[in-house]
Amino acid sequence: MTSPNHRLRWIVWTAFALVMALAPQVFDSGLGITVLSQMGIGIIACLSYNMLFGQGGMLSFGHAVYTGLGSFMAIHALNAATEGGLPLPVALVPLAGGLAGLGFAVLFGYVTTRKSGTTFAMITLGLGELVFAMSLMVPEFFGGEGGVSGNRMVRDGWWGITFGPQVQVYYLIAIYTFVCVALMYAFTGTPLGRMLNAVRDNPERVEFVGYDTQRVRYLAFIIAGFFAGISGGLAALNFEIVTAEVVGAARSGGYLLFTFLGGATFFFGPILGAILMVLALVLFSEFTQAWLLYLGLIFLLMVMFAPGGIASLIMMNVRVAMFGRLRELALPYLGLALTGIVMLAGGTSLVEMVYHLQLNQSEGPVFAYLGMELDVEKMLHWVGAAVVLAVGGGLFEWVRRGFVRRWGLIQAAIEADIRRREAA
């Protein structure tokens, strides 16, 4: 008989495949398919980074080196394939990026994984800056400031697949995403994956039982580099251009930030982080110039109050739901949502007025925000936004304290229920 966990796993993976297959039918606009394609690329990149950060405890500041170099190698392979010099199908070009990521991980990883902790992080930061500097010094490979462009379209494709339409590229990305996610999930259950967790938690004990922690980190680093390179290869195929920005520190910082926000301690956390990353970079940045400020504040609050990321918040509520106590939190959650919206309305109004005053003063003092017109030259609007922020913040804190008390009581009841079941 199949166990409930086995059946649940089949349900989850089937649902994952169906969501990727049907998503273009729901979000069928050009923008929607482009965003979905970038989400698939980001999922592979963030999961490969989490293989180091979440599963191995290796804080890397240079993961974009492997996604970026994979992109450059893939775009060169694409050009060689389309020009007839390399007998490589376009659908396999991302594997060229994966092999490049693996190769550079073998080279750089031998140096970086010899140390751990802060030293490892600083070495990866230095290597990242080194590669970024070289990208401007070696234009023959990196293309200089203009980068390297290519053409993914195949004239006589199989079954009419030319990779001209964006939806065809999306489904190729979806296939790679599903396979890579499945392989990285399978890695977590291998002896190497388990030993990587042990190296993260207690490297001294791992050394004591006879394992070489540097070798474990090195092998994991190589595997992560391979998947990072595939992500970069898919990005090269998707955008048909690769610039020096793909190996920059900002890209590495993005992988770190959104993997953490999603939840590095859970396998599905980086998937959530990758989705948030694309929404922030592609959509959220179009609505406000202050999106980086909001992103920084969200990251700060998550570090302070939910270091496990969004995935940990989800799993805590799943645990409450399994014991039938989630309904008791419906009203407190509603109160938090309503008061939070009021607080955010006041706070973001102040931020947007400051940004408009400093950056868009030439457009006049009046601008539209949240369905209303704000005037930066009227003190009443500044005072009104500050009052809304203060009132919303006060109400939010009052509701939050009540929620914390209710949450504590529910957790105590759940622990008591668990002890009763164990005693029985």
C-alpha positions in Angstrom: 0.0 0.0 0.0 1.2 3.5 -0.7 1.7 5.7 2.3 -0.2 9.0 2.7 3.0 11.0 2.3 3.7 9.2 -0.9 0.3 10.0 -2.3 0.6 13.6 -1.1 4.0 13.9 -2.9 2.4 12.6 -6.2 -0.4 15.2 -5.8 2.0 18.0 -5.2 4.2 17.2 -8.2 1.2 16.7 -10.4 -0.3 20.0 -9.4 3.1 21.7 -10.0 3.2 20.3 -13.5 -0.4 21.3 -14.3 0.1 24.8 -13.0 3.1 25.3 -15.3 1.3 23.7 -18.2 -1.9 25.7 -17.8 -0.5 29.1 -16.7 0.0 30.5 -20.2 -3.7 29.7 -20.9 -4.7 32.0 -18.0 -2.0 34.7 -18.4 -2.0 34.7 -22.1 -0.8 38.2 -22.8 2.7 38.9 -23.9 3.7 40.4 -20.6 2.1 37.5 -18.7 4.1 34.8 -20.6 7.3 36.8 -20.3 6.8 37.1 -16.5 6.1 33.3 -16.3 9.2 32.6 -18.3 11.3 34.6 -15.9 9.7 32.9 -12.9 10.8 29.6 -14.2 14.4 30.8 -14.7 14.4 32.4 -11.3 13.1 29.2 -9.6 16.1 27.2 -10.8 18.5 30.0 -9.9 17.1 30.4 -6.3 16.9 26.7 -5.7 20.5 26.2 -6.8 21.6 29.0 -4.5 19.6 27.5 -1.7 21.6 24.2 -2.2 24.5 26.3 -0.8 22.8 28.6 1.6 19.9 26.7 3.0 21.0 23.1 2.8 24.8 23.6 3.2 25.0 26.8 5.3 27.3 28.4 2.8 26.6 32.1 2.5 27.7 33.0 -1.0 27.9 36.6 -2.4 28.9 35.5 -5.9 26.3 33.0 -7.1 25.7 35.2 -10.2 29.1 34.2 -11.4 27.8 30.7 -12.3 24.4 31.8 -13.7 26.1 34.7 -15.6 29.0 32.7 -17.1 26.4 30.0 -18.0 24.5 32.7 -19.8 27.6 33.8 -21.7 28.6 30.3 -22.7 25.0 29.5 -23.7 24.7 32.6 -25.9 28.0 31.7 -27.7 26.8 28.2 -28.1 23.5 29.5 -29.5 25.3 31.7 -32.1 27.5 28.7 -33.1 24.5 26.5 -33.5 22.4 29.0 -35.5 25.4 29.8 -37.8 25.9 26.1 -38.5 29.3 25.7 -36.8 28.0 23.6 -33.9 25.6 20.7 -34.4 23.6 21.5 -31.3 19.8 21.8 -31.2 18.5 25.1 -29.7 16.6 23.2 -27.1 19.8 21.8 -25.6 21.6 25.2 -25.5 20.8 25.6 -21.7 22.7 22.4 -21.1 25.8 24.2 -22.5 25.2 26.8 -19.8 24.9 24.1 -17.2 28.2 22.5 -18.2 29.8 25.9 -18.1 28.5 26.6 -14.6 29.7 23.2 -13.6 33.1 23.8 -15.1 33.6 27.1 -13.4 32.3 25.7 -10.1 34.9 23.0 -10.3 37.6 25.7 -10.8 36.4 28.3 -8.3 34.8 25.9 -5.9 38.1 24.2 -5.1 39.3 27.6 -3.7 36.2 28.8 -2.1 35.1 25.7 -0.3 38.4 25.2 1.4 37.1 27.7 4.0 33.6 28.0 5.6 31.6 30.7 7.4 32.6 34.3 7.0 35.8 33.5 5.1 33.8 31.5 2.5 31.4 34.5 2.1 34.3 36.9 1.6 36.0 34.7 -1.0 32.9 34.4 -3.0 32.4 38.2 -2.9 36.0 38.7 -4.1 35.6 36.2 -6.9 32.3 37.8 -8.0 34.0 41.2 -8.2 36.9 39.7 -10.1 34.7 38.1 -12.7 32.6 41.3 -13.1 35.8 43.3 -13.6 37.0 40.8 -16.2 33.7 41.1 -18.0 34.7 44.6 -19.0 38.3 43.8 -19.7 37.7 40.8 -22.1 35.3 42.1 -24.7 36.1 39.2 -27.1 34.1 36.9 -24.8 31.9 39.2 -22.8 31.0 41.6 -25.6 32.0 44.8 -23.7 29.3 47.2 -22.5 26.9 46.1 -25.2 27.1 42.4 -24.3 26.6 39.5 -26.7 23.4 39.0 -28.6 22.0 36.0 -30.5 19.0 34.6 -32.4 17.2 31.6 -31.0 14.8 31.2 -33.9 15.2 28.0 -36.0 13.9 28.1 -39.6 13.0 24.4 -40.0 12.1 23.4 -36.4 10.7 20.1 -35.5 6.9 19.9 -35.4 6.7 23.6 -36.2 8.7 24.6 -33.0 10.9 27.5 -34.1 11.2 29.2 -30.7 10.1 32.4 -32.4 6.9 32.8 -30.3 7.5 33.5 -26.6 5.0 30.8 -25.6 7.3 28.1 -27.2 10.2 29.4 -25.2 8.1 29.4 -22.1 7.2 25.7 -22.4 10.9 24.8 -23.0 11.7 26.8 -19.8 8.8 25.0 -18.0 10.2 21.6 -18.9 13.7 22.5 -17.7 12.2 24.0 -14.6 10.2 20.9 -13.7 13.1 18.5 -14.3 15.6 20.7 -12.5 13.3 21.2 -9.5 12.7 17.4 -9.4 16.4 16.6 -9.5 17.2 19.2 -6.8 14.5 17.8 -4.6 15.8 14.3 -5.2 19.3 15.5 -4.2 18.0 16.4 -0.7 17.3 12.8 0.0 20.6 11.4 -1.2 23.5 10.5 1.2 25.4 13.6 -0.1 22.4 15.8 0.5 21.9 14.5 4.0 25.6 14.8 4.8 25.5 18.4 3.5 22.8 19.2 6.1 25.1 17.6 8.7 28.0 19.7 7.6 25.8 22.8 8.0 24.6 21.8 11.5 27.7 20.3 13.0 30.8 20.2 10.9 33.0 19.0 13.9 30.9 15.9 14.4 31.0 15.2 10.7 34.8 15.3 10.8 34.8 13.1 13.9 32.9 10.3 12.1 35.4 10.3 9.3 33.9 12.6 6.5 35.8 15.3 4.8 33.6 18.5 5.2 35.5 20.3 2.5 34.8 17.6 -0.1 31.1 17.5 0.8 30.9 21.3 0.4 32.9 21.1 -2.9 30.6 18.4 -4.4 27.5 20.4 -3.5 29.1 23.5 -4.9 29.7 21.8 -8.2 26.1 20.5 -8.4 24.7 23.9 -7.5 26.9 25.5 -10.2 25.5 23.1 -12.8 21.9 24.1 -12.1 22.8 27.8 -11.9 24.4 27.5 -15.3 21.2 25.9 -16.7 19.3 28.9 -15.3 21.7 31.2 -17.0 21.4 29.3 -20.3 17.6 29.6 -20.2 17.9 33.3 -19.5 20.2 33.7 -22.6 17.7 31.8 -24.7 14.8 33.9 -23.3 16.3 37.4 -23.7 18.7 36.6 -26.7 21.2 39.0 -25.2 23.7 38.7 -22.3 25.5 41.7 -20.7 28.0 42.2 -17.9 25.2 42.9 -15.5 24.4 39.2 -15.2 27.6 38.5 -13.3 27.3 41.6 -11.1 27.0 41.8 -7.3 23.4 43.1 -7.6 22.3 39.8 -9.2 24.0 37.8 -6.5 22.4 39.9 -3.8 19.0 39.4 -5.4 19.4 35.6 -5.2 20.4 35.9 -1.5 17.6 38.4 -0.6 14.7 36.6 -2.3 15.9 33.1 -1.2 15.9 34.3 2.3 12.5 36.0 1.9 10.9 32.9 0.5 12.4 30.7 3.3 15.7 29.0 3.0 14.9 26.3 5.5 12.2 24.8 3.3 12.6 23.4 -0.1 9.6 25.3 -1.6 10.8 28.6 0.1 13.1 29.6 -2.8 10.3 28.9 -5.3 8.2 31.5 -3.5 11.2 33.8 -3.4 11.8 33.5 -7.1 8.2 34.4 -7.8 8.5 37.4 -5.6 11.8 38.4 -7.2 10.2 38.5 -10.7 7.1 40.3 -9.5 9.3 42.9 -7.7 11.7 43.4 -10.6 9.3 43.3 -13.5 5.9 44.5 -12.1 6.4 46.2 -8.8 9.2 48.5 -10.1 6.7 49.8 -12.7 4.3 51.1 -10.1 6.6 53.1 -7.9 10.2 54.5 -7.9 10.5 53.7 -4.3 10.2 49.9 -4.7 13.8 49.3 -3.5 13.0 51.2 -0.3 9.9 49.0 0.2 11.9 45.9 -0.6 14.5 46.8 2.0 11.9 47.5 4.7 10.3 44.1 4.0 13.6 42.4 4.2 14.4 44.1 7.5 11.0 43.2 9.0 11.4 39.6 7.9 14.8 39.3 9.4 13.5 40.7 12.7 10.2 39.0 13.0 10.1 36.0 10.6 13.7 34.8 10.0 12.3 31.6 8.5 10.8 33.4 5.6 7.3 33.2 4.1 7.6 29.4 3.9 7.9 29.2 7.7 4.8 31.4 8.2 2.9 29.1 5.9 4.0 25.9 7.7 3.2 27.3 11.1 -0.3 28.0 10.0 -0.5 24.6 8.4 0.4 23.1 11.7 -2.4 25.1 13.5 -4.8 24.0 10.8 -3.9 20.3 11.2 -5.1 20.6 14.9 -8.3 22.4 13.9 -7.5 25.7 15.5 -7.0 27.9 12.5 -10.6 29.2 12.6 -9.8 30.9 15.9 -7.3 33.1 14.2 -9.6 34.3 11.4 -10.7 37.5 13.1 -7.3 38.4 14.4 -5.9 37.9 10.9 -8.6 40.1 9.5 -7.8 42.7 12.0 -4.1 42.6 11.2 -4.9 42.9 7.5 -7.3 45.9 7.8 -5.1 47.9 10.3 -2.0 47.0 8.2 -3.6 48.4 5.1 -4.4 51.6 6.9 -0.9 51.9 8.2 0.6 51.1 4.8 -1.6 53.7 3.1 -0.3 56.4 5.4 3.3 55.3 5.2 3.5 54.8 1.5 1.7 58.2 0.9 4.5 59.9 2.8 7.1 58.0 0.9 5.6 58.7 -2.5 5.2 62.4 -1.7 8.9 62.6 -0.7 10.0 60.8 -3.9 7.7 63.0 -6.0 9.1 66.2 -4.3 12.7 65.1 -4.9 12.6 63.4 -8.3 9.5 64.5 -10.2 9.1 68.1 -9.2 9.1 69.2 -12.8 5.8 67.4 -13.3 4.1 69.7 -10.9 3.1 69.4 -7.2 0.0 67.2 -7.8 0.1 63.5 -8.6 -2.3 60.5 -8.4 -1.8 57.8 -5.8 -4.2 55.1 -4.6 -7.1 56.7 -6.4 -6.6 60.2 -4.8 -4.7 63.3 -5.7 -1.8 64.3 -3.4 -0.3 67.7 -3.4 3.2 68.0 -2.0 2.8 71.8 -1.5 -0.2 71.4 0.8 0.7 70.8 4.5 -2.7 69.3 5.0 -1.8 66.3 2.8 1.4 65.7 4.7 -0.3 66.0 8.1 -3.2 63.7 6.9 -0.8 61.0 5.7 1.1 61.2 9.0 -2.1 60.9 11.0 -3.3 57.9 9.0 0.1 56.3 9.5 0.0 57.0 13.3 -3.6 55.8 13.7 -3.0 52.7 11.6 0.2 51.9 13.4 -1.4 52.2 16.8 -4.3 50.0 15.8 -2.0 47.5 14.2 0.1 47.2 17.3 -3.0 46.8 19.5 -4.4 44.0 17.3 -0.9 42.4 17.0 -0.6 42.1 20.8 -4.0 40.4 21.0 -3.0 38.1 18.1 0.3 37.2 19.9 -1.6 36.3 23.1 -4.1 34.2 21.1 -1.3 32.5 19.2 0.5 31.6 22.4 -2.6 30.0 23.9 -3.2 28.0 20.7 0.5 26.8 20.6 0.3 25.8 24.3 -2.9 23.8 23.6 -1.3 22.1 20.6 1.7 21.1 22.6 -0.5 19.8 25.4 -2.5 17.8 22.8 0.7 16.3 21.4 1.9 15.2 24.9 -1.5 13.6 25.5 -1.3 11.7 22.3 2.3 10.5 23.0 1.3 9.4 26.5 -1.6 7.4 25.1 
